[in-house]
């Protein structure tokens, strides 16, 4: 009989990705294995002991899942021994340049291209965006950009080569140049400065000192 994942992981680590997606029947079986440290093969009758370290992940709120009866509370407490919360990209905007560079290098090489550089404007746009899909969304955006970028421009990724939702197509953006055309110069300048400062503050996660240092203003301003 071919050994299953539990047997193969004996003495090692078994990773459950998106554990909240498990059906309740599977949750019950996993809980039994974790409690008894043994299981019976499908169609078998002999108990097989296993010594497995279990690591699990989820993007959902498991306590809310428990309240909705979609996740077993006893399994939650069995798994929740050393919880680690991974911050979202909104909380770690400083990581975006390194992640973007990594993915651009990876997907460019898959296309048989040299790793491109990113312009300062492209990086600023990526850092100012909120990334609701976190690293998966960042990875997909980079892959799409590499695939669709004109080959004569692939050596340098400019802001206009990024998808529209990153450079200003989302709901949280200003009205842009067309709206500014109908207002006096002073008001247009004030609107631009307000939007520019708002984007830069978001880029630096609300850190006023970093924002002031980048744009060349006194922090008190």
N, C-alpha and C positions, 0 to 999 in steps of 0.2 A: 504494500500500500504506500502510495506516495505521501511523504510527510507534508503537513500543512505549515502555515506561517508560524504558529505557536511552537511547534517542534523545532523548526529551523532557527527560531530566535532563542532557543534554550541556552542559557548562559550569557545572553546578550541583551539587546534592546529592541523593543517592538514599538514602532511609531504609529499612532492613530491620527491621521490627518482629518480635520473637521469632524471631530468626534460627535458633535451635535447632530450630524446627519445620520447617525446609526439608527436603524429601526429599534423599537422598544424590545423586540424579541432578541435581537443581537446584543443589546445592552445587558439583558438578563444573563445571557451566556458568558459575556465577558466578565461580568461581576462575579459569576460563579467560579470562573478560572482564577481571577485575582484573589478571591477569598480562599479557595481550596488549594491553589497552586497546582492544579491538575485538571485534566479533562479526559473525555472519552471520544475517540475518533468516531466520525460518522459511520454507522454500521458496525462499530466495534463494541466490545464489552469491557475492555481492560482500561483501568485508570492509568494515565500517563502523566508523570510528574514533570513540571517545568519550572525553571528558575529564570524569570524574565523581568527585566526593568522596562516599565511602560512609560512612554512619553506621549502625550496627546496635545492636540491644538484645536482651537476653534476661534472663529471670528464672531460668534454669537455670545449673547449674555446668557450663560447657563442657568443662572438663578431665575431669569425670566422664563427660560425653557422649562424649568422645573415647575414653576407656578402654572404654566399652561399644560402640564402633564405630558410634555414631549420628551423629557429627559428624566431619568431615574435619579432621585435625590441620593440614594445610597451609593450609586456608582459615582456621582459627583464627588462625594466626600472621600470615596476610595481613591479617586484620581487626583484630587486637589490637595496633595501633600506639600509640594513645593511650587506654588503658583508663580509664574513669571508673566508679567504684562509687557507686551511688545508695543512701544509707542507708535502712533500713526505718523505718517510723513508730515502732517501739519505740526506735530510736536518736535520733529527732527528735520527741519528744513535744511540745516547745515549738511545733512547727509546726501541731499539730492544731487549735488555736483558729482560726488564720487560714484553714486549709483548710476547716474546718467552716463558717465564716462565708461563705466564697466559694461553697461548694456549696449552702448553704441559700438564699443570695440568688439563685443561678442557677435552682434548681428551683422556688422560690416564684414567681419571675417567669414561668416557663414555665406555671405554674398560674394566672397572672393575679392573684397575691397580692403583698402588700408583703413585703419581706424581714423575716423574724422576728429577734428577739433570742434569745440563748441564756442560760439561767439559769446561775449559777455551778455549781450542782449538776450540770446536764447537761454542762457543759464538763469538770468534774472526772471524771465517769463516762467520758467519751470519752477523756480523757487517761490514765486508769488502765487502759483496755482495751488488749490487746496487738496487735490488728489484724493477724492472720495474712495477710489478703489485701491489706494495705497501702492505698494511696490508692484503688484500685478498690473495695475493700470499704467504705471510709469514704464514698466517693461514693454507692454503692448504699444504704448505711444512711441517709444524709441524704435521698436521693430517696424511699425508702420511708417515712421519717418524715413528710415533707411531704405525701405522697399520703394517708397514713392519719390524719394529725392532725385532730382536730375543728376545723372552721373557726372556731368561736368562741374557740379557744385558740391559733390558729396564730401570733398576734403574739409569743408568748413560748414558746420550746421548753423545757419542763420535763423533768427526768430521767425521769419516769414515761411520757413520750411516746416515749422511745427504745426500740428492740427489746430483748427480754429478755436476749439475749446480751451486750449492752453494760452493762446496769444490774444484772446479777447472776445471769443464767441460765446462765452458763458453768460449766465444771468447776472453775475455779480460784477459786470464790467460797466464802465462809463459809456456814455452815448457816442463818444468818439468825435472825429473831425466834422462829420456832417452837422451834428447838433451845435458845434462851436461856431459854425459859419453864420448863425443867425443872432449872435450876441456881440456886444462891443468888445474891443480888444482887452480892456482891463478885466472884464468878467471872464472872457475866454482864458486869459492868463491865470486868473485865480482858480478857475475850474481845472485847468491843466495841472497846476501846482498841487491842488488838493488831491487829484487822482494819482499824480505821480508819488506824492508822499504816502498816500494810502497803500499803494502797491508796494513801495519800498518797506514800509512798516510791516506789512504782511510777510514780505520776503524774509525779513530778519526776525520773524516770530514775535513781533511787538517789542523787541529790544531797541529802545530809543537811542542808547549810546552807539550801538553798531550802525543804526540807520543814519544818525548824524555824522558819524565818521565816514561812511561811504559816500554820502551826498555832499560832504564838505560844509556842513552847517554846524553851528554851536548847538549843543544838546538843549540848551534853554530856549532856543528858537522854536 
